[in-house]
Amino acid sequence: MSTQAAKGQAFHALHERDHPFIIPNPWDTGTARLLAYLGYEALATTSAGYPQATSSVSTCRRRCPLCSGPHF
């Protein structure tokens, strides 16, 4: 799944199932990796969590990979 369109279709499909779609919102890299390891299919993002955890306000403007899974 490499294109943005394919990622969007996969994310949309998560909302169309018969059972609830639960999407956690990790605040740091460790939590994101743990949640991905536990099998969550997608992770929400927070605009301030990572910068606050690292004391880096400028980090808000950069994209930081949190885990090796797909990013929606």
PyMOL CGO cylinders between C-alpha atoms (Angstrom):
from pymol import cmd
from pymol.cgo import CYLINDER

trace = [
    CYLINDER, 0.00, 0.00, 0.00, 2.14, 2.84, -1.22, 0.3, 1, 1, 1, 1, 1, 1,
    CYLINDER, 2.14, 2.84, -1.22, -0.13, 5.49, -2.71, 0.3, 1, 1, 1, 1, 1, 1,
    CYLINDER, -0.13, 5.49, -2.71, -2.09, 8.01, -0.72, 0.3, 1, 1, 1, 1, 1, 1,
    CYLINDER, -2.09, 8.01, -0.72, -5.27, 6.92, -2.52, 0.3, 1, 1, 1, 1, 1, 1,
    CYLINDER, -5.27, 6.92, -2.52, -4.74, 3.29, -1.48, 0.3, 1, 1, 1, 1, 1, 1,
    CYLINDER, -4.74, 3.29, -1.48, -4.11, 4.38, 2.12, 0.3, 1, 1, 1, 1, 1, 1,
    CYLINDER, -4.11, 4.38, 2.12, -7.31, 6.43, 2.05, 0.3, 1, 1, 1, 1, 1, 1,
    CYLINDER, -7.31, 6.43, 2.05, -9.31, 3.48, 0.73, 0.3, 1, 1, 1, 1, 1, 1,
    CYLINDER, -9.31, 3.48, 0.73, -7.89, 1.20, 3.42, 0.3, 1, 1, 1, 1, 1, 1,
    CYLINDER, -7.89, 1.20, 3.42, -8.69, 3.74, 6.14, 0.3, 1, 1, 1, 1, 1, 1,
    CYLINDER, -8.69, 3.74, 6.14, -12.23, 4.18, 4.81, 0.3, 1, 1, 1, 1, 1, 1,
    CYLINDER, -12.23, 4.18, 4.81, -12.71, 0.40, 4.81, 0.3, 1, 1, 1, 1, 1, 1,
    CYLINDER, -12.71, 0.40, 4.81, -11.91, 0.32, 8.54, 0.3, 1, 1, 1, 1, 1, 1,
    CYLINDER, -11.91, 0.32, 8.54, -15.04, 2.44, 9.11, 0.3, 1, 1, 1, 1, 1, 1,
    CYLINDER, -15.04, 2.44, 9.11, -17.29, 0.21, 7.02, 0.3, 1, 1, 1, 1, 1, 1,
    CYLINDER, -17.29, 0.21, 7.02, -16.99, -3.03, 9.00, 0.3, 1, 1, 1, 1, 1, 1,
    CYLINDER, -16.99, -3.03, 9.00, -19.67, -4.57, 11.19, 0.3, 1, 1, 1, 1, 1, 1,
    CYLINDER, -19.67, -4.57, 11.19, -17.64, -4.18, 14.39, 0.3, 1, 1, 1, 1, 1, 1,
    CYLINDER, -17.64, -4.18, 14.39, -16.34, -1.01, 16.05, 0.3, 1, 1, 1, 1, 1, 1,
    CYLINDER, -16.34, -1.01, 16.05, -13.22, 0.65, 14.74, 0.3, 1, 1, 1, 1, 1, 1,
    CYLINDER, -13.22, 0.65, 14.74, -11.03, 1.68, 17.65, 0.3, 1, 1, 1, 1, 1, 1,
    CYLINDER, -11.03, 1.68, 17.65, -8.21, 4.11, 16.90, 0.3, 1, 1, 1, 1, 1, 1,
    CYLINDER, -8.21, 4.11, 16.90, -5.88, 5.02, 19.77, 0.3, 1, 1, 1, 1, 1, 1,
    CYLINDER, -5.88, 5.02, 19.77, -4.04, 8.33, 19.99, 0.3, 1, 1, 1, 1, 1, 1,
    CYLINDER, -4.04, 8.33, 19.99, -0.44, 7.75, 21.16, 0.3, 1, 1, 1, 1, 1, 1,
    CYLINDER, -0.44, 7.75, 21.16, 1.48, 10.68, 22.60, 0.3, 1, 1, 1, 1, 1, 1,
    CYLINDER, 1.48, 10.68, 22.60, 5.01, 9.42, 22.05, 0.3, 1, 1, 1, 1, 1, 1,
    CYLINDER, 5.01, 9.42, 22.05, 7.09, 7.07, 19.94, 0.3, 1, 1, 1, 1, 1, 1,
    CYLINDER, 7.09, 7.07, 19.94, 7.16, 4.27, 22.50, 0.3, 1, 1, 1, 1, 1, 1,
    CYLINDER, 7.16, 4.27, 22.50, 3.40, 4.22, 22.87, 0.3, 1, 1, 1, 1, 1, 1,
    CYLINDER, 3.40, 4.22, 22.87, 2.93, 4.28, 19.10, 0.3, 1, 1, 1, 1, 1, 1,
    CYLINDER, 2.93, 4.28, 19.10, 5.24, 1.31, 18.67, 0.3, 1, 1, 1, 1, 1, 1,
    CYLINDER, 5.24, 1.31, 18.67, 3.52, -0.58, 21.48, 0.3, 1, 1, 1, 1, 1, 1,
    CYLINDER, 3.52, -0.58, 21.48, 0.06, 0.04, 20.01, 0.3, 1, 1, 1, 1, 1, 1,
    CYLINDER, 0.06, 0.04, 20.01, 1.23, -1.02, 16.54, 0.3, 1, 1, 1, 1, 1, 1,
    CYLINDER, 1.23, -1.02, 16.54, 2.76, -4.17, 18.08, 0.3, 1, 1, 1, 1, 1, 1,
    CYLINDER, 2.76, -4.17, 18.08, -0.54, -4.90, 19.84, 0.3, 1, 1, 1, 1, 1, 1,
    CYLINDER, -0.54, -4.90, 19.84, -2.22, -4.98, 16.43, 0.3, 1, 1, 1, 1, 1, 1,
    CYLINDER, -2.22, -4.98, 16.43, -4.08, -1.69, 16.12, 0.3, 1, 1, 1, 1, 1, 1,
    CYLINDER, -4.08, -1.69, 16.12, -4.75, -1.17, 12.43, 0.3, 1, 1, 1, 1, 1, 1,
    CYLINDER, -4.75, -1.17, 12.43, -4.34, 2.59, 12.50, 0.3, 1, 1, 1, 1, 1, 1,
    CYLINDER, -4.34, 2.59, 12.50, -3.09, 5.21, 14.93, 0.3, 1, 1, 1, 1, 1, 1,
    CYLINDER, -3.09, 5.21, 14.93, -4.42, 8.71, 15.37, 0.3, 1, 1, 1, 1, 1, 1,
    CYLINDER, -4.42, 8.71, 15.37, -2.03, 11.62, 15.70, 0.3, 1, 1, 1, 1, 1, 1,
    CYLINDER, -2.03, 11.62, 15.70, -1.83, 14.51, 18.06, 0.3, 1, 1, 1, 1, 1, 1,
    CYLINDER, -1.83, 14.51, 18.06, -0.54, 17.88, 16.99, 0.3, 1, 1, 1, 1, 1, 1,
    CYLINDER, -0.54, 17.88, 16.99, 1.16, 18.64, 20.29, 0.3, 1, 1, 1, 1, 1, 1,
    CYLINDER, 1.16, 18.64, 20.29, 1.97, 15.29, 21.92, 0.3, 1, 1, 1, 1, 1, 1,
    CYLINDER, 1.97, 15.29, 21.92, 5.35, 14.54, 20.36, 0.3, 1, 1, 1, 1, 1, 1,
    CYLINDER, 5.35, 14.54, 20.36, 6.69, 18.11, 20.62, 0.3, 1, 1, 1, 1, 1, 1,
    CYLINDER, 6.69, 18.11, 20.62, 5.60, 18.29, 24.26, 0.3, 1, 1, 1, 1, 1, 1,
    CYLINDER, 5.60, 18.29, 24.26, 7.21, 14.94, 25.01, 0.3, 1, 1, 1, 1, 1, 1,
    CYLINDER, 7.21, 14.94, 25.01, 10.48, 16.05, 23.43, 0.3, 1, 1, 1, 1, 1, 1,
    CYLINDER, 10.48, 16.05, 23.43, 10.31, 19.73, 24.39, 0.3, 1, 1, 1, 1, 1, 1,
    CYLINDER, 10.31, 19.73, 24.39, 10.58, 20.66, 20.72, 0.3, 1, 1, 1, 1, 1, 1,
    CYLINDER, 10.58, 20.66, 20.72, 7.96, 23.09, 19.45, 0.3, 1, 1, 1, 1, 1, 1,
    CYLINDER, 7.96, 23.09, 19.45, 9.40, 23.05, 15.92, 0.3, 1, 1, 1, 1, 1, 1,
    CYLINDER, 9.40, 23.05, 15.92, 8.74, 19.30, 15.71, 0.3, 1, 1, 1, 1, 1, 1,
    CYLINDER, 8.74, 19.30, 15.71, 5.06, 20.12, 15.08, 0.3, 1, 1, 1, 1, 1, 1,
    CYLINDER, 5.06, 20.12, 15.08, 6.01, 21.23, 11.61, 0.3, 1, 1, 1, 1, 1, 1,
    CYLINDER, 6.01, 21.23, 11.61, 7.91, 18.05, 10.73, 0.3, 1, 1, 1, 1, 1, 1,
    CYLINDER, 7.91, 18.05, 10.73, 6.58, 14.59, 10.07, 0.3, 1, 1, 1, 1, 1, 1,
    CYLINDER, 6.58, 14.59, 10.07, 8.05, 12.04, 12.45, 0.3, 1, 1, 1, 1, 1, 1,
    CYLINDER, 8.05, 12.04, 12.45, 7.71, 8.32, 11.66, 0.3, 1, 1, 1, 1, 1, 1,
    CYLINDER, 7.71, 8.32, 11.66, 6.47, 6.61, 14.80, 0.3, 1, 1, 1, 1, 1, 1,
    CYLINDER, 6.47, 6.61, 14.80, 6.31, 3.01, 13.72, 0.3, 1, 1, 1, 1, 1, 1,
    CYLINDER, 6.31, 3.01, 13.72, 6.98, 0.80, 10.76, 0.3, 1, 1, 1, 1, 1, 1,
    CYLINDER, 6.98, 0.80, 10.76, 3.28, 0.26, 10.02, 0.3, 1, 1, 1, 1, 1, 1,
    CYLINDER, 3.28, 0.26, 10.02, 1.17, 2.18, 7.51, 0.3, 1, 1, 1, 1, 1, 1,
    CYLINDER, 1.17, 2.18, 7.51, 0.52, 5.84, 8.25, 0.3, 1, 1, 1, 1, 1, 1,
    CYLINDER, 0.52, 5.84, 8.25, -2.88, 7.13, 7.22, 0.3, 1, 1, 1, 1, 1, 1,
]
cmd.load_cgo(trace, "trace")
